[in-house]
Amino acid sequence: MTIWKYEESKDTHRLVKLYKEDHGEGEYMGDLDEESIKRMILKIKPDINVVQAYGTLAYFGMLPILVTIKP
């Protein structure tokens, strides 16, 4: 699956969006297999349900991941 990754970091949170198509924002990550994508998702948010997250990306074509930063 081809993946683009957009990332925004603030003092309180980090927002990462993974896309299956080019939306004009983000960095092209390449044509990745399922396991590589799941590893990328887990690096962003280790406590995420990676099976559900991958399914959302595969079905909807976009996966937003919000990581809150504790002060």
C-alpha positions in Angstrom: 0.0 0.0 0.0 1.4 3.4 -0.9 1.5 5.7 2.2 1.9 9.4 2.8 2.5 10.7 6.3 1.6 14.2 7.6 2.8 15.2 11.0 2.0 18.2 13.2 3.5 18.7 16.7 2.4 21.1 19.4 3.2 21.5 23.0 0.2 19.4 24.1 -0.2 16.9 21.3 1.2 15.3 18.2 -1.1 14.6 15.2 -0.1 12.1 12.6 -2.2 11.4 9.5 -1.5 8.4 7.3 -3.0 8.4 3.8 -3.3 5.9 1.0 -3.4 8.7 -1.6 -1.5 11.9 -2.1 -3.6 14.7 -0.4 -1.0 17.4 -1.2 0.4 17.3 2.3 2.9 15.1 4.0 5.8 13.0 3.0 5.7 10.0 0.7 6.7 6.9 2.7 6.8 4.4 -0.1 4.9 1.3 -1.1 4.8 -0.6 2.2 3.6 -4.1 3.2 1.1 -4.6 6.0 3.7 -5.5 8.6 5.8 -2.4 7.8 2.7 -0.2 8.1 1.7 -1.8 11.4 5.2 -1.2 12.8 5.0 2.5 11.7 1.7 2.9 13.5 3.0 1.3 16.7 6.1 3.6 16.7 3.7 6.6 16.6 1.4 5.2 19.3 2.5 2.0 21.1 -0.8 1.5 22.9 -3.0 1.6 19.8 -5.1 -1.3 18.6 -2.9 -1.9 15.6 -5.3 -4.3 13.9 -8.2 -1.9 14.1 -5.9 1.0 13.1 -4.6 -0.8 10.0 -8.2 -1.8 9.1 -9.3 1.8 9.3 -6.5 2.9 7.0 -7.1 0.1 4.5 -10.9 0.7 4.4 -11.2 4.5 4.6 -7.8 5.5 3.1 -6.9 7.7 6.0 -5.8 7.2 9.6 -5.5 10.1 12.0 -3.5 9.3 15.2 -3.6 11.8 18.0 -0.9 11.4 20.7 -1.4 13.7 23.8 1.7 14.9 25.5 1.6 15.0 29.3 3.2 18.1 30.8 
